[in-house]
Amino acid sequence: MAIIYVSGHRNPDTDSIAAALGYAELKGRLDPHNEYVPVRLGDCNTQTRWVLERSGSREPEFLPHVMLRACDVMQTDFPTIKQSEPIRQAGLAMGRADREVVPVLDDDGAVTGVVTERGLARRYIRESQRTSTLEDAPTRVSAIVEVLGGELLTGEDKPLAGRVWVHSMDAATKSGIKPGDVVVIGNRSDAQLLAIELGADMIVISNQGQPSEDVLAMARERGAAVVVSPLDSYVSGRMITLAAPCGALMEKRPLAVPGDHLLADLSEQIKELYYAAAIIVDVQQRPIGLVTRSDLVAPSRRRVVLVDHAEQGQSAPGIEHAEIIEILDHHHIGSIETRVPVRATFDPVGSTATLVIERFRQSGMEPSRPSATMLLGAILSDTVILNSPTTTERDHAVIEYLERVLVLDASQF
């Protein structure tokens, strides 16, 4: 459902506000597939506020401009991940959603970073060129067990920050293994015992191998964790580094902006980022949308119906960048330019509110009581209680109609 703004002119009078309210109501009934939102371009004057209160109508929301904002093009269906979750979960989320970036959240749900496809690829390439390590991303035992789909036989859930060694089925050599390291090893008790003896904080037994009681006893004595993995040694070693928490590997200080951030500015900011994306956040810095480079290609313009004016200088700032779909006015044809043919009505009556009521009647509909009261007040105001030289018989006829609908005497309004 698209949002279409129904807007009067700047420095709004009662006719401008009433026409926006009434015409938005009518258009919404005629076109339920779109949302017609009445707006104002400035503060309401004293008279208009009185009519709003008398009619029980809500003051239209203020529209500062109609230039495209981040919230107009953002995608709202995107994955997020907590900073404590394994990096592998971020990779899986990217694959499922076909994304190149995933926002990372803190415990309060606020954006604290992003994990990128490029970042994951660089880490994988780096790990393939040297001994894997958890030094830059201390990783909990439970996270390693999770990514392996394995089973923890003994040991506590603590963070590990050593190197990750992958040894063959033969006994592990003494070279390299130090306290705090993780050793992936085959189903050989002598190699497992030696790894624990050398100070490994965790041994991972590949291919679902089962340790002996001697191995488990030494592990308990030394405080080492023993994990059984269903994967082979090579894959287990690769997977362990993917158990690192997202918070340790994410891109910090991501581009995060509010929904009303101008798209023209955001476009330039996104171009400067290698991951070419911005996270749209609420006031609590929680993510509500995602804008990527593809969203910047030919975005749909904001759509507007103009009432009670047709001058660019009287319309919303940025109107030249919007899509005007209709004009309903009782003044002269102004300087507004449209990109495509639109339905435009310039009819010499005393008030735009008169035209709105006529449209209701032509559609076989009756305005709600608040809208009818607002429109009555607008006609009386714009025609100086039907005494203005611009007053027409059509204005008189509409007033009589509204008196019947509202069961009141317009002269006593």
C-alpha positions in Angstrom: 0.0 0.0 0.0 1.6 3.3 -1.1 1.3 6.5 0.9 -0.1 9.5 -1.0 0.0 12.9 0.7 -2.9 15.3 0.3 -1.5 18.8 0.8 -2.7 22.3 0.9 -0.5 25.3 0.7 2.1 26.9 3.0 0.8 29.2 5.7 -2.4 27.2 5.6 -5.8 28.7 6.1 -9.0 26.8 7.1 -9.8 26.0 3.5 -6.4 24.5 2.9 -6.6 22.3 6.0 -10.2 21.3 5.5 -9.7 20.4 1.9 -6.7 18.2 2.7 -8.7 16.4 5.4 -11.9 16.0 3.4 -10.3 15.0 0.1 -8.0 12.5 1.8 -11.0 10.9 3.4 -12.8 10.7 0.0 -9.8 9.4 -1.9 -9.2 6.8 0.8 -12.7 5.4 0.4 -12.5 5.4 -3.4 -9.0 3.9 -3.5 -8.5 1.5 -0.6 -5.4 0.1 -2.1 -3.5 3.3 -1.2 -3.2 5.3 2.0 -4.1 9.0 1.6 -2.6 11.1 4.3 -3.7 14.7 4.9 -0.8 17.0 5.7 -0.1 20.6 6.5 2.9 22.7 5.4 2.8 25.1 8.4 1.1 26.0 11.6 -2.6 26.3 11.8 -4.0 29.8 12.5 -6.3 30.5 15.4 -9.5 30.2 13.3 -8.4 26.9 11.9 -7.6 25.5 15.3 -11.0 26.6 16.5 -12.8 24.8 13.6 -10.6 21.7 14.2 -11.7 21.6 17.8 -15.3 22.3 17.0 -15.5 19.6 14.4 -13.5 17.0 16.4 -11.0 16.6 13.6 -7.4 15.8 14.2 -4.8 18.3 13.0 -3.0 17.0 9.9 0.6 16.0 10.5 3.3 18.4 9.5 5.1 17.6 6.3 8.5 19.4 6.1 9.3 18.4 2.5 8.5 15.8 -0.1 12.1 14.9 -1.0 12.9 11.2 -0.9 14.0 9.9 2.5 15.8 6.7 3.6 12.5 5.3 4.9 10.9 5.7 1.4 13.2 3.2 -0.2 14.4 1.0 2.6 14.0 -2.7 2.7 12.2 -3.9 5.9 12.8 -7.7 5.5 16.4 -8.4 6.4 18.3 -10.6 8.9 20.0 -9.3 12.0 22.3 -11.1 14.4 23.4 -10.6 18.0 27.1 -9.7 18.7 27.4 -12.8 20.9 26.3 -15.3 18.1 28.8 -17.2 16.1 30.0 -15.7 12.9 28.8 -18.8 11.1 25.2 -17.8 11.9 25.8 -14.5 10.1 27.1 -16.3 7.1 24.1 -18.6 7.0 21.7 -15.6 7.4 23.4 -13.9 4.4 22.9 -17.0 2.3 19.2 -17.4 3.3 18.4 -13.8 2.6 20.8 -13.3 -0.3 22.4 -10.4 1.4 26.0 -9.1 1.5 25.7 -7.4 4.9 24.0 -8.3 8.2 23.5 -5.7 11.0 24.9 -6.8 14.4 22.9 -5.9 17.5 23.9 -5.5 21.2 21.9 -7.0 24.1 19.4 -4.1 23.9 18.7 -4.7 20.2 20.7 -1.5 19.1 22.9 -1.6 16.1 26.6 -1.9 17.0 28.2 -3.1 13.8 27.8 -5.1 10.6 29.2 -8.4 9.3 29.9 -8.3 5.6 30.3 -11.0 3.0 33.7 -9.4 2.0 34.8 -9.5 5.7 34.0 -13.2 6.0 35.8 -14.0 2.7 38.9 -12.1 3.8 39.0 -13.9 7.2 38.6 -17.2 5.4 41.5 -16.5 3.0 43.7 -15.2 5.9 43.0 -18.3 7.9 43.9 -20.5 5.0 47.4 -18.9 4.8 48.4 -19.4 8.4 47.7 -21.3 11.5 44.2 -20.5 12.7 43.8 -18.6 15.9 41.1 -17.3 18.2 43.4 -14.7 19.7 41.6 -11.8 18.0 38.1 -13.3 18.8 38.0 -15.2 22.1 35.4 -18.0 21.5 33.3 -19.8 24.0 33.4 -23.6 24.2 29.6 -23.8 23.8 29.8 -21.8 20.5 32.4 -24.3 19.1 30.2 -27.2 20.1 27.2 -25.5 18.4 28.9 -24.9 15.0 30.4 -28.4 15.0 27.1 -30.0 15.8 29.2 -31.9 18.3 28.9 -33.1 21.9 30.8 -31.8 25.0 31.9 -34.8 27.1 33.7 -32.8 29.7 34.9 -29.3 30.5 33.3 -25.9 31.3 32.0 -23.3 29.0 34.7 -20.8 29.0 36.3 -18.5 26.3 39.2 -19.8 24.4 41.8 -17.5 22.8 44.6 -19.8 21.6 45.6 -21.3 18.2 43.6 -24.0 16.4 45.7 -27.0 15.5 44.6 -29.8 13.2 46.7 -33.0 13.7 46.7 -36.3 11.9 45.8 -39.7 13.3 49.4 -40.0 14.6 50.5 -38.8 18.0 50.8 -35.0 18.1 54.3 -33.6 18.1 55.4 -31.2 20.8 56.1 -28.4 18.4 53.6 -25.6 18.5 50.9 -26.7 21.0 50.7 -24.3 24.0 48.4 -23.8 26.9 45.1 -22.3 25.7 45.2 -23.9 22.3 42.5 -26.0 20.6 43.6 -29.3 19.0 41.6 -31.2 16.4 42.7 -34.7 16.4 41.8 -38.2 15.3 40.7 -41.2 17.3 44.2 -42.0 18.9 44.4 -42.0 22.6 48.1 -41.3 22.7 47.8 -38.2 20.6 44.8 -37.0 22.6 46.7 -37.5 25.9 49.8 -35.7 24.6 47.7 -32.7 23.5 46.1 -32.4 26.9 49.5 -32.9 28.6 51.0 -30.0 26.5 48.2 -27.7 27.9 45.5 -27.7 25.2 42.4 -26.2 26.6 40.2 -28.2 24.2 40.6 -31.3 22.1 38.1 -32.0 19.4 37.9 -35.6 18.3 36.9 -35.8 14.7 34.7 -38.4 12.9 32.7 -39.1 16.0 35.6 -40.8 17.7 35.2 -41.7 21.3 37.9 -40.9 23.9 39.1 -43.5 26.4 38.5 -43.1 30.2 42.2 -42.2 30.6 41.7 -39.2 28.2 38.6 -38.0 30.0 40.3 -38.4 33.4 43.3 -36.3 32.3 41.0 -33.7 30.7 39.1 -33.3 34.0 42.3 -33.1 36.0 43.8 -30.4 33.7 40.5 -28.6 33.1 40.4 -29.3 29.4 37.3 -29.6 27.3 36.7 -32.7 25.2 34.4 -32.4 22.3 33.3 -35.1 19.8 32.7 -33.8 16.3 30.8 -35.6 13.5 33.0 -33.9 10.9 36.4 -34.8 9.7 39.5 -33.1 11.1 40.0 -30.6 8.3 36.4 -29.4 8.3 36.3 -29.3 12.1 39.3 -27.0 12.1 37.7 -24.7 9.6 34.4 -24.6 11.4 36.0 -23.7 14.8 37.1 -20.3 13.5 33.5 -19.7 12.4 32.4 -20.1 16.0 34.0 -16.7 16.9 31.4 -14.1 18.1 30.2 -11.6 15.5 31.0 -8.8 17.9 34.8 -9.5 17.6 34.8 -9.6 13.8 32.2 -7.0 12.8 32.8 -3.7 11.1 32.4 -1.2 13.9 30.7 2.2 13.5 28.4 1.3 10.6 26.5 3.9 8.7 23.3 4.1 10.7 20.8 6.9 10.0 17.2 7.8 10.9 14.3 7.2 8.5 13.9 10.8 7.6 17.5 11.1 6.4 17.5 12.6 2.9 18.2 10.0 0.3 20.3 12.4 -1.8 22.8 12.7 1.2 22.6 9.0 2.0 23.4 8.1 -1.6 26.7 9.9 -1.3 27.5 8.3 2.0 26.8 4.8 0.8 29.1 5.3 -2.2 32.0 5.8 0.2 31.5 2.4 1.9 32.9 -0.8 0.4 29.9 -2.7 1.7 27.6 -0.1 0.1 24.7 -0.2 2.7 23.2 1.8 5.4 21.1 0.7 8.4 18.0 2.7 9.1 17.4 3.0 12.9 14.8 4.3 15.3 15.5 6.7 18.2 16.8 3.7 20.3 19.2 2.8 17.4 17.3 -0.3 16.7 17.2 -1.4 13.0 14.0 -0.7 11.1 15.3 -0.9 7.5 18.3 -1.5 5.2 19.3 0.6 2.2 21.7 -0.9 -0.3 23.2 0.4 -3.6 20.4 -1.3 -5.6 17.7 0.7 -3.7 19.2 3.9 -5.0 18.6 3.0 -8.6 15.5 4.8 -10.0 13.6 5.0 -6.6 9.9 5.8 -6.7 9.1 9.4 -6.0 6.8 10.5 -3.1 3.3 11.0 -4.4 1.2 14.0 -3.7 -2.3 15.4 -4.3 -2.4 19.2 -4.2 -5.5 21.0 -3.0 -6.2 24.7 -2.8 -3.0 25.8 -4.6 -1.0 25.2 -7.8 2.0 27.4 -7.2 5.4 25.7 -6.7 6.4 28.4 -4.2 3.3 27.7 -2.1 3.8 23.9 -2.2 6.0 21.6 -0.1 9.7 22.0 -0.4 11.1 19.5 -3.0 7.8 19.4 -4.9 9.8 19.4 -8.1 11.2 16.0 -7.1 7.8 14.5 -6.2 5.1 12.8 -8.3 2.0 15.0 -8.4 -1.0 12.8 -9.2 -3.8 15.3 -8.9 -4.6 19.0 -8.4 -7.9 20.3 -7.0 -8.1 24.1 -6.7 -10.4 27.1 -7.0 -7.6 29.6 -7.9 -5.8 30.3 -11.1 -3.4 27.8 -12.8 -0.1 28.3 -11.2 3.5 27.5 -11.8 3.4 23.8 -10.8 4.9 21.5 -13.4 4.1 17.8 -13.6 6.2 15.0 -15.2 3.1 13.1 -16.5 -0.5 14.0 -17.4 -2.5 14.4 -14.2 -6.1 15.1 -13.3 -6.3 18.8 -12.6 -9.4 20.8 -11.6 -9.4 24.6 -11.5 -12.9 25.6 -10.9 -14.0 29.2 -10.1 -16.0 28.7 -6.9 -15.6 30.4 -3.5 -13.7 27.6 -1.8 -11.8 24.4 -2.5 -14.0 22.8 0.2 -17.0 23.3 -2.1 -15.2 21.2 -4.8 -14.5 18.5 -2.2 -18.1 18.2 -1.2 -19.2 18.1 -4.8 -16.8 15.2 -5.4 -18.3 13.4 -2.4 -21.8 13.8 -3.8 -20.7 12.8 -7.4 -19.3 9.6 -5.8 -22.6 8.9 -4.0 -20.9 9.3 -0.6 -21.4 11.5 2.4 -18.5 12.9 4.4 -18.0 11.9 8.0 -19.4 14.4 10.5 -15.9 15.8 11.4 -15.0 16.3 7.8 -18.4 17.8 6.9 -18.0 20.3 9.8 -14.5 21.2 8.8 -15.6 21.8 5.2 -18.5 23.9 6.3 -16.2 26.1 8.3 -13.8 26.4 5.4 -16.5 27.5 2.9 -17.8 30.1 5.4 -14.3 31.4 6.0 -13.2 31.6 2.4 -16.4 33.2 1.2 -16.7 35.5 4.2 -19.9 33.8 5.2 -21.1 33.8 1.6 -20.5 37.5 1.2 -17.3 37.5 -0.9 -17.6 38.5 -4.6 -16.1 35.1 -5.4 -19.1 33.3 -3.9 -21.1 31.2 -6.4 -24.5 29.5 -6.4 -22.6 26.3 -6.0 -21.2 27.4 -2.7 -24.7 28.3 -1.5 -25.9 24.8 -2.6 -23.2 23.1 -0.8 -23.9 25.0 2.4 -27.5 24.0 2.2 -26.5 20.4 1.7 -24.2 20.5 4.7 -26.9 22.1 6.9 -29.1 19.1 6.1 -26.3 16.6 6.8 -25.2 18.2 10.0 -28.7 19.3 11.1 -27.6 22.9 12.0 -28.0 26.5 10.8 -24.8 27.6 9.1 -25.5 31.2 10.1 -25.1 30.1 13.7 -21.9 28.1 13.2 
